[in-house]
Amino acid sequence: HYPEAKAWFIWSFAGLFYGYQFILRVSPSVMTDDLMRDFSVEACTLGILSAFYYYSYSSLQLPLGLSMDKFGPSRLLRAAVLLVASGALLFSLSDSIFVAGLGRLLIGAGSSAAFLGSLKLATLWFHPERLALVVGFTLLAGKLGAAIGQGPLALLVDAVGWRPSMMIVAGVGLILSVGIW
């Protein structure tokens, strides 16, 4: 195991990624009316659009867990955060519900590596007696991301609209990818 300050620094980027992906996970809830209007859909279709995140997220948990063990978290987290940011950008630029759904699929696919990567880094970089603390901080990062994806994101959506807001969130992901790299 490694010096604790270095371990926290390395883990912090994965923790931030876990929080970041939570912003995108919950984001449709603060732009419901805008999405329904722009895509000319009803609530049921919008629910399906939001669920596209979970289709890819859920289906990739086991394969990504195996991949984390085989290839390590570094390469997978790098690719995952770029996938999430690309999905957010595609979602923001979408002109149809189908393209928006593809964006949500990409966001979910990349997001599936965030928690797994955080935990894998915790097991590699920390002493075993620190694991529960690191997991706690990881979960805290996720809940803070969910909170940011509600109040602050709603304020941003109200101020500039949902598309520019998602472009900003995609930009944050690109910045985060530099840290993970």
CYANA upper distance limits for C-alpha pairs under 8 A (distance plus 0.5 A):
  1 HIS  CA    124 LEU  CA      7.47
  1 HIS  CA    125 TRP  CA      5.96
  1 HIS  CA    126 PHE  CA      6.36
  1 HIS  CA    127 HIS  CA      6.65
  2 TYR  CA      6 LYS  CA      7.49
  2 TYR  CA      7 ALA  CA      6.82
  2 TYR  CA    125 TRP  CA      6.33
  2 TYR  CA    126 PHE  CA      7.32
  3 PRO  CA      7 ALA  CA      6.79
  4 GLU  CA      8 TRP  CA      6.66
  4 GLU  CA    126 PHE  CA      7.55
  5 ALA  CA      9 PHE  CA      6.72
  6 LYS  CA     10 ILE  CA      6.67
  7 ALA  CA     11 TRP  CA      6.57
  7 ALA  CA    125 TRP  CA      5.74
  7 ALA  CA    126 PHE  CA      6.87
  8 TRP  CA     12 SER  CA      6.31
  9 PHE  CA     13 PHE  CA      7.74
 10 ILE  CA     14 ALA  CA      8.03
 10 ILE  CA    121 LEU  CA      8.33
 11 TRP  CA     15 GLY  CA      6.66
 11 TRP  CA    118 SER  CA      6.97
 11 TRP  CA    121 LEU  CA      6.67
 11 TRP  CA    122 ALA  CA      7.27
 11 TRP  CA    125 TRP  CA      8.49
 12 SER  CA     16 LEU  CA      6.48
 13 PHE  CA     17 PHE  CA      6.60
 13 PHE  CA    176 LEU  CA      7.84
 13 PHE  CA    179 GLY  CA      6.95
 13 PHE  CA    180 ILE  CA      6.24
 14 ALA  CA     18 TYR  CA      6.71
 14 ALA  CA     77 LEU  CA      8.00
 14 ALA  CA    114 ALA  CA      6.94
 14 ALA  CA    115 PHE  CA      8.36
 14 ALA  CA    117 GLY  CA      7.09
 14 ALA  CA    118 SER  CA      5.60
 14 ALA  CA    180 ILE  CA      7.77
 15 GLY  CA     19 GLY  CA      6.88
 15 GLY  CA    114 ALA  CA      8.19
 15 GLY  CA    115 PHE  CA      8.41
 15 GLY  CA    118 SER  CA      6.57
 15 GLY  CA    137 PHE  CA      8.09
 15 GLY  CA    138 THR  CA      5.84
 15 GLY  CA    141 ALA  CA      6.49
 15 GLY  CA    142 GLY  CA      8.30
 16 LEU  CA     20 TYR  CA      6.47
 16 LEU  CA    141 ALA  CA      7.03
 16 LEU  CA    176 LEU  CA      8.34
 17 PHE  CA     21 GLN  CA      6.58
 17 PHE  CA     81 VAL  CA      7.55
 17 PHE  CA    114 ALA  CA      6.55
 17 PHE  CA    176 LEU  CA      7.67
 18 TYR  CA     22 PHE  CA      6.96
 18 TYR  CA    111 SER  CA      7.99
 18 TYR  CA    114 ALA  CA      5.41
 18 TYR  CA    115 PHE  CA      6.45
 18 TYR  CA    118 SER  CA      8.13
 18 TYR  CA    138 THR  CA      7.65
 18 TYR  CA    141 ALA  CA      6.98
 18 TYR  CA    142 GLY  CA      6.01
 18 TYR  CA    145 GLY  CA      8.20
 19 GLY  CA     23 ILE  CA      7.21
 19 GLY  CA    141 ALA  CA      5.23
 19 GLY  CA    142 GLY  CA      4.64
 19 GLY  CA    143 LYS  CA      7.48
 19 GLY  CA    144 LEU  CA      6.86
 19 GLY  CA    145 GLY  CA      4.63
 19 GLY  CA    146 ALA  CA      7.67
 20 TYR  CA     24 LEU  CA      7.44
 20 TYR  CA    142 GLY  CA      8.12
 20 TYR  CA    145 GLY  CA      6.20
 20 TYR  CA    173 GLY  CA      7.93
 21 GLN  CA     25 ARG  CA      6.58
 21 GLN  CA     84 VAL  CA      7.85
 21 GLN  CA    107 ILE  CA      8.21
 21 GLN  CA    111 SER  CA      6.17
 21 GLN  CA    114 ALA  CA      8.03
 21 GLN  CA    142 GLY  CA      8.43
 21 GLN  CA    145 GLY  CA      7.84
 22 PHE  CA     26 VAL  CA      6.83
 22 PHE  CA    142 GLY  CA      6.32
 22 PHE  CA    143 LYS  CA      8.02
 22 PHE  CA    145 GLY  CA      5.54
 22 PHE  CA    146 ALA  CA      5.57
 22 PHE  CA    149 GLY  CA      7.57
 23 ILE  CA     27 SER  CA      6.40
 23 ILE  CA    145 GLY  CA      5.47
 23 ILE  CA    146 ALA  CA      5.70
 23 ILE  CA    147 ALA  CA      8.12
 23 ILE  CA    148 ILE  CA      6.70
 23 ILE  CA    149 GLY  CA      4.57
 23 ILE  CA    150 GLN  CA      8.22
 24 LEU  CA     28 PRO  CA      8.29
 24 LEU  CA     88 ALA  CA      8.15
 24 LEU  CA    107 ILE  CA      7.99
 24 LEU  CA    149 GLY  CA      7.25
 25 ARG  CA     53 TYR  CA      7.56
 25 ARG  CA    108 GLY  CA      8.18
 25 ARG  CA    146 ALA  CA      8.18
 25 ARG  CA    149 GLY  CA      8.47
 26 VAL  CA     30 VAL  CA      8.42
 26 VAL  CA    146 ALA  CA      6.87
 26 VAL  CA    149 GLY  CA      6.41
 26 VAL  CA    150 GLN  CA      7.69
 27 SER  CA     31 MET  CA      7.55
 27 SER  CA    149 GLY  CA      5.95
 27 SER  CA    150 GLN  CA      7.42
 27 SER  CA    153 LEU  CA      7.95
 28 PRO  CA     32 THR  CA      6.39
 28 PRO  CA     35 LEU  CA      8.40
 28 PRO  CA     50 SER  CA      6.97
 29 SER  CA    150 GLN  CA      8.13
 30 VAL  CA    149 GLY  CA      8.42
 30 VAL  CA    150 GLN  CA      6.84
 30 VAL  CA    153 LEU  CA      7.82
 30 VAL  CA    154 ALA  CA      5.86
 30 VAL  CA    157 VAL  CA      8.16
 31 MET  CA     35 LEU  CA      6.55
 31 MET  CA    154 ALA  CA      7.94
 31 MET  CA    157 VAL  CA      7.61
 31 MET  CA    162 TRP  CA      6.89
 32 THR  CA     36 MET  CA      6.60
 32 THR  CA     46 LEU  CA      8.12
 33 ASP  CA     37 ARG  CA      6.58
 34 ASP  CA     38 ASP  CA      6.48
 34 ASP  CA    162 TRP  CA      7.60
 35 LEU  CA     39 PHE  CA      6.38
 35 LEU  CA     40 SER  CA      8.37
 35 LEU  CA     41 VAL  CA      8.39
 35 LEU  CA     46 LEU  CA      8.01
 36 MET  CA     40 SER  CA      5.94
 36 MET  CA     41 VAL  CA      5.42
 36 MET  CA     42 GLU  CA      6.57
 36 MET  CA     43 ALA  CA      7.63
 36 MET  CA     46 LEU  CA      7.22
 37 ARG  CA     41 VAL  CA      7.42
 39 PHE  CA     95 ASP  CA      8.13
 39 PHE  CA     96 SER  CA      6.73
 39 PHE  CA     97 ILE  CA      6.42
 41 VAL  CA     45 THR  CA      6.49
 41 VAL  CA     46 LEU  CA      7.14
 42 GLU  CA     46 LEU  CA      6.86
 43 ALA  CA     47 GLY  CA      6.58
 44 CYS  CA     48 ILE  CA      6.95
 45 THR  CA     49 LEU  CA      6.75
 46 LEU  CA     50 SER  CA      6.70
 47 GLY  CA     51 ALA  CA      6.63
 48 ILE  CA     52 PHE  CA      6.97
 49 LEU  CA     53 TYR  CA      8.43
 49 LEU  CA     97 ILE  CA      7.92
 49 LEU  CA    100 ALA  CA      7.90
 49 LEU  CA    101 GLY  CA      5.93
 49 LEU  CA    104 ARG  CA      7.80
 50 SER  CA     54 TYR  CA      8.42
 50 SER  CA    101 GLY  CA      8.33
 50 SER  CA    104 ARG  CA      7.58
 51 ALA  CA     55 TYR  CA      6.98
 52 PHE  CA     56 SER  CA      7.26
 52 PHE  CA    101 GLY  CA      6.61
 52 PHE  CA    102 LEU  CA      8.31
 52 PHE  CA    104 ARG  CA      6.08
 52 PHE  CA    105 LEU  CA      5.73
 52 PHE  CA    108 GLY  CA      7.88
 53 TYR  CA     57 TYR  CA      6.57
 53 TYR  CA    104 ARG  CA      5.41
 53 TYR  CA    105 LEU  CA      5.51
 53 TYR  CA    106 LEU  CA      7.99
 53 TYR  CA    107 ILE  CA      6.76
 53 TYR  CA    108 GLY  CA      4.65
 53 TYR  CA    109 ALA  CA      7.87
 54 TYR  CA     58 SER  CA      6.12
 54 TYR  CA    105 LEU  CA      8.34
 54 TYR  CA    108 GLY  CA      6.57
 55 TYR  CA     59 SER  CA      6.69
 55 TYR  CA    105 LEU  CA      7.67
 55 TYR  CA    108 GLY  CA      7.92
 56 SER  CA     60 LEU  CA      6.60
 56 SER  CA    105 LEU  CA      6.17
 56 SER  CA    106 LEU  CA      8.07
 56 SER  CA    108 GLY  CA      5.81
 56 SER  CA    109 ALA  CA      5.47
 56 SER  CA    112 SER  CA      8.33
 57 TYR  CA     61 GLN  CA      7.13
 57 TYR  CA    105 LEU  CA      8.44
 57 TYR  CA    108 GLY  CA      5.02
 57 TYR  CA    109 ALA  CA      5.58
 57 TYR  CA    110 GLY  CA      8.14
 57 TYR  CA    111 SER  CA      7.03
 57 TYR  CA    112 SER  CA      5.34
 58 SER  CA    112 SER  CA      7.81
 60 LEU  CA     64 LEU  CA      6.28
 60 LEU  CA    109 ALA  CA      7.27
 60 LEU  CA    112 SER  CA      6.87
 61 GLN  CA     65 GLY  CA      6.53
 61 GLN  CA    112 SER  CA      6.54
 61 GLN  CA    113 ALA  CA      8.13
 62 LEU  CA     66 LEU  CA      6.82
 63 PRO  CA     67 SER  CA      6.63
 64 LEU  CA     68 MET  CA      6.42
 64 LEU  CA    112 SER  CA      7.99
 64 LEU  CA    113 ALA  CA      7.05
 64 LEU  CA    116 LEU  CA      8.25
 65 GLY  CA     69 ASP  CA      6.96
 65 GLY  CA    116 LEU  CA      7.06
 66 LEU  CA     70 LYS  CA      6.76
 67 SER  CA     71 PHE  CA      6.17
 67 SER  CA     72 GLY  CA      7.69
 68 MET  CA     72 GLY  CA      5.17
 68 MET  CA     73 PRO  CA      5.78
 68 MET  CA     76 LEU  CA      7.70
 68 MET  CA    116 LEU  CA      8.05
 68 MET  CA    117 GLY  CA      7.53
 68 MET  CA    120 LYS  CA      7.66
 69 ASP  CA     73 PRO  CA      8.40
 69 ASP  CA    120 LYS  CA      8.45
 71 PHE  CA     75 ARG  CA      7.96
 71 PHE  CA     76 LEU  CA      8.24
 72 GLY  CA     76 LEU  CA      7.74
 72 GLY  CA    120 LYS  CA      8.25
 73 PRO  CA     77 LEU  CA      6.28
 73 PRO  CA    117 GLY  CA      5.69
 73 PRO  CA    120 LYS  CA      7.00
 73 PRO  CA    121 LEU  CA      7.23
 74 SER  CA     78 ARG  CA      6.80
 74 SER  CA    117 GLY  CA      8.42
 74 SER  CA    180 ILE  CA      8.26
 74 SER  CA    181 TRP  CA      8.40
 75 ARG  CA     79 ALA  CA      6.86
 76 LEU  CA     80 ALA  CA      6.43
 76 LEU  CA    113 ALA  CA      7.60
 76 LEU  CA    117 GLY  CA      8.31
 77 LEU  CA     81 VAL  CA      6.60
 77 LEU  CA    113 ALA  CA      6.85
 77 LEU  CA    114 ALA  CA      7.42
 77 LEU  CA    117 GLY  CA      6.95
 77 LEU  CA    180 ILE  CA      7.68
 78 ARG  CA     82 LEU  CA      7.05
 78 ARG  CA    177 SER  CA      6.73
 78 ARG  CA    180 ILE  CA      6.49
 78 ARG  CA    181 TRP  CA      6.44
 79 ALA  CA     83 LEU  CA      6.64
 79 ALA  CA    110 GLY  CA      8.05
 80 ALA  CA     84 VAL  CA      6.71
 80 ALA  CA    109 ALA  CA      8.02
 80 ALA  CA    110 GLY  CA      4.60
 80 ALA  CA    111 SER  CA      7.14
 80 ALA  CA    112 SER  CA      8.49
 80 ALA  CA    113 ALA  CA      6.79
 80 ALA  CA    114 ALA  CA      8.15
 81 VAL  CA     85 ALA  CA      6.67
 81 VAL  CA    110 GLY  CA      6.60
 81 VAL  CA    111 SER  CA      7.90
 81 VAL  CA    173 GLY  CA      6.95
 81 VAL  CA    174 LEU  CA      8.12
 81 VAL  CA    176 LEU  CA      7.97
 81 VAL  CA    177 SER  CA      6.31
 82 LEU  CA     86 SER  CA      6.46
 82 LEU  CA    110 GLY  CA      8.13
 82 LEU  CA    173 GLY  CA      7.53
 82 LEU  CA    174 LEU  CA      7.09
 82 LEU  CA    177 SER  CA      6.83
 83 LEU  CA     87 GLY  CA      6.53
 83 LEU  CA    106 LEU  CA      6.55
 83 LEU  CA    107 ILE  CA      7.02
 83 LEU  CA    109 ALA  CA      7.98
 83 LEU  CA    110 GLY  CA      5.69
 84 VAL  CA     88 ALA  CA      6.69
 84 VAL  CA    106 LEU  CA      6.56
 84 VAL  CA    107 ILE  CA      4.72
 84 VAL  CA    108 GLY  CA      7.73
 84 VAL  CA    109 ALA  CA      7.96
 84 VAL  CA    110 GLY  CA      5.49
 84 VAL  CA    111 SER  CA      6.90
 84 VAL  CA    170 ALA  CA      8.28
 84 VAL  CA    173 GLY  CA      7.74
 85 ALA  CA     89 LEU  CA      6.71
 85 ALA  CA    107 ILE  CA      7.75
 85 ALA  CA    169 VAL  CA      8.10
 85 ALA  CA    170 ALA  CA      5.01
 85 ALA  CA    171 GLY  CA      7.58
 85 ALA  CA    172 VAL  CA      8.35
 85 ALA  CA    173 GLY  CA      5.44
 85 ALA  CA    174 LEU  CA      6.70
 86 SER  CA     90 LEU  CA      6.57
 86 SER  CA    103 GLY  CA      8.15
 86 SER  CA    106 LEU  CA      7.94
 86 SER  CA    107 ILE  CA      8.20
 86 SER  CA    170 ALA  CA      7.35
 87 GLY  CA     91 PHE  CA      6.48
 87 GLY  CA    102 LEU  CA      7.96
 87 GLY  CA    103 GLY  CA      4.67
 87 GLY  CA    104 ARG  CA      6.73
 87 GLY  CA    105 LEU  CA      7.90
 87 GLY  CA    106 LEU  CA      5.31
 87 GLY  CA    107 ILE  CA      5.42
 87 GLY  CA    170 ALA  CA      8.48
 88 ALA  CA     92 SER  CA      6.66
 88 ALA  CA    103 GLY  CA      6.64
 88 ALA  CA    104 ARG  CA      7.85
 88 ALA  CA    107 ILE  CA      6.97
 88 ALA  CA    166 MET  CA      6.59
 88 ALA  CA    167 MET  CA      7.49
 88 ALA  CA    169 VAL  CA      7.67
 88 ALA  CA    170 ALA  CA      5.75
 89 LEU  CA     93 LEU  CA      6.75
 89 LEU  CA    103 GLY  CA      8.08
 89 LEU  CA    166 MET  CA      7.17
 89 LEU  CA    167 MET  CA      6.09
 89 LEU  CA    170 ALA  CA      5.98
 90 LEU  CA     94 SER  CA      6.39
 90 LEU  CA     99 VAL  CA      7.83
 90 LEU  CA    100 ALA  CA      7.45
 90 LEU  CA    102 LEU  CA      8.37
 90 LEU  CA    103 GLY  CA      5.71
 91 PHE  CA     99 VAL  CA      7.45
 91 PHE  CA    100 ALA  CA      5.15
 91 PHE  CA    101 GLY  CA      8.05
 91 PHE  CA    102 LEU  CA      8.11
 91 PHE  CA    103 GLY  CA      5.13
 91 PHE  CA    104 ARG  CA      7.24
 91 PHE  CA    166 MET  CA      8.00
 92 SER  CA    100 ALA  CA      8.20
 92 SER  CA    162 TRP  CA      7.98
 92 SER  CA    163 ARG  CA      5.14
 92 SER  CA    164 PRO  CA      7.63
 92 SER  CA    166 MET  CA      5.86
 92 SER  CA    167 MET  CA      6.50
 93 LEU  CA    163 ARG  CA      7.44
 94 SER  CA     99 VAL  CA      5.84
 94 SER  CA    100 ALA  CA      5.75
 95 ASP  CA     99 VAL  CA      7.36
 95 ASP  CA    100 ALA  CA      8.03
 96 SER  CA    100 ALA  CA      6.78
 97 ILE  CA    101 GLY  CA      6.52
 98 PHE  CA    102 LEU  CA      6.85
 99 VAL  CA    103 GLY  CA      6.80
100 ALA  CA    104 ARG  CA      6.82
101 GLY  CA    105 LEU  CA      6.65
102 LEU  CA    106 LEU  CA      6.77
103 GLY  CA    107 ILE  CA      6.73
104 ARG  CA    108 GLY  CA      6.64
105 LEU  CA    109 ALA  CA      6.57
106 LEU  CA    110 GLY  CA      6.68
107 ILE  CA    111 SER  CA      6.47
108 GLY  CA    112 SER  CA      6.67
109 ALA  CA    113 ALA  CA      8.22
110 GLY  CA    114 ALA  CA      8.03
111 SER  CA    115 PHE  CA      8.47
112 SER  CA    116 LEU  CA      7.84
113 ALA  CA    117 GLY  CA      6.06
114 ALA  CA    118 SER  CA      6.63
115 PHE  CA    119 LEU  CA      6.73
115 PHE  CA    138 THR  CA      7.98
116 LEU  CA    120 LYS  CA      6.57
117 GLY  CA    121 LEU  CA      6.56
118 SER  CA    122 ALA  CA      6.69
118 SER  CA    138 THR  CA      7.44
119 LEU  CA    123 THR  CA      6.82
119 LEU  CA    134 VAL  CA      8.46
119 LEU  CA    135 VAL  CA      7.26
120 LYS  CA    124 LEU  CA      6.80
121 LEU  CA    125 TRP  CA      6.34
121 LEU  CA    126 PHE  CA      8.48
122 ALA  CA    126 PHE  CA      5.99
122 ALA  CA    131 LEU  CA      6.81
122 ALA  CA    134 VAL  CA      6.95
122 ALA  CA    135 VAL  CA      8.23
123 THR  CA    127 HIS  CA      8.00
123 THR  CA    128 PRO  CA      7.47
123 THR  CA    131 LEU  CA      7.35
126 PHE  CA    130 ARG  CA      6.64
126 PHE  CA    131 LEU  CA      7.35
127 HIS  CA    131 LEU  CA      7.57
130 ARG  CA    134 VAL  CA      6.80
131 LEU  CA    135 VAL  CA      6.60
132 ALA  CA    136 GLY  CA      6.57
133 LEU  CA    137 PHE  CA      6.78
134 VAL  CA    138 THR  CA      6.61
135 VAL  CA    139 LEU  CA      6.71
136 GLY  CA    140 LEU  CA      6.63
137 PHE  CA    141 ALA  CA      6.61
138 THR  CA    142 GLY  CA      6.94
139 LEU  CA    143 LYS  CA      6.80
140 LEU  CA    144 LEU  CA      6.61
141 ALA  CA    145 GLY  CA      6.63
142 GLY  CA    146 ALA  CA      6.74
143 LYS  CA    147 ALA  CA      6.72
144 LEU  CA    148 ILE  CA      6.67
145 GLY  CA    149 GLY  CA      6.55
146 ALA  CA    150 GLN  CA      7.01
147 ALA  CA    151 GLY  CA      6.97
147 ALA  CA    152 PRO  CA      8.32
148 ILE  CA    152 PRO  CA      5.73
148 ILE  CA    153 LEU  CA      6.58
149 GLY  CA    153 LEU  CA      5.61
149 GLY  CA    154 ALA  CA      7.90
150 GLN  CA    154 ALA  CA      6.27
151 GLY  CA    155 LEU  CA      6.86
152 PRO  CA    156 LEU  CA      6.81
153 LEU  CA    157 VAL  CA      6.55
153 LEU  CA    165 SER  CA      8.06
154 ALA  CA    158 ASP  CA      6.60
155 LEU  CA    159 ALA  CA      6.63
156 LEU  CA    160 VAL  CA      6.54
156 LEU  CA    161 GLY  CA      7.71
156 LEU  CA    165 SER  CA      6.72
157 VAL  CA    161 GLY  CA      4.96
157 VAL  CA    162 TRP  CA      5.40
157 VAL  CA    164 PRO  CA      8.40
157 VAL  CA    165 SER  CA      6.23
158 ASP  CA    162 TRP  CA      8.32
160 VAL  CA    164 PRO  CA      6.71
160 VAL  CA    165 SER  CA      7.11
161 GLY  CA    165 SER  CA      6.68
162 TRP  CA    166 MET  CA      6.62
163 ARG  CA    167 MET  CA      6.77
164 PRO  CA    168 ILE  CA      6.68
165 SER  CA    169 VAL  CA      6.77
166 MET  CA    170 ALA  CA      6.53
167 MET  CA    171 GLY  CA      6.70
168 ILE  CA    172 VAL  CA      6.82
169 VAL  CA    173 GLY  CA      6.93
170 ALA  CA    174 LEU  CA      6.98
171 GLY  CA    175 ILE  CA      6.86
172 VAL  CA    176 LEU  CA      6.64
173 GLY  CA    177 SER  CA      6.58
174 LEU  CA    178 VAL  CA      7.16
175 ILE  CA    179 GLY  CA      7.38
176 LEU  CA    180 ILE  CA      6.81
177 SER  CA    181 TRP  CA      6.43
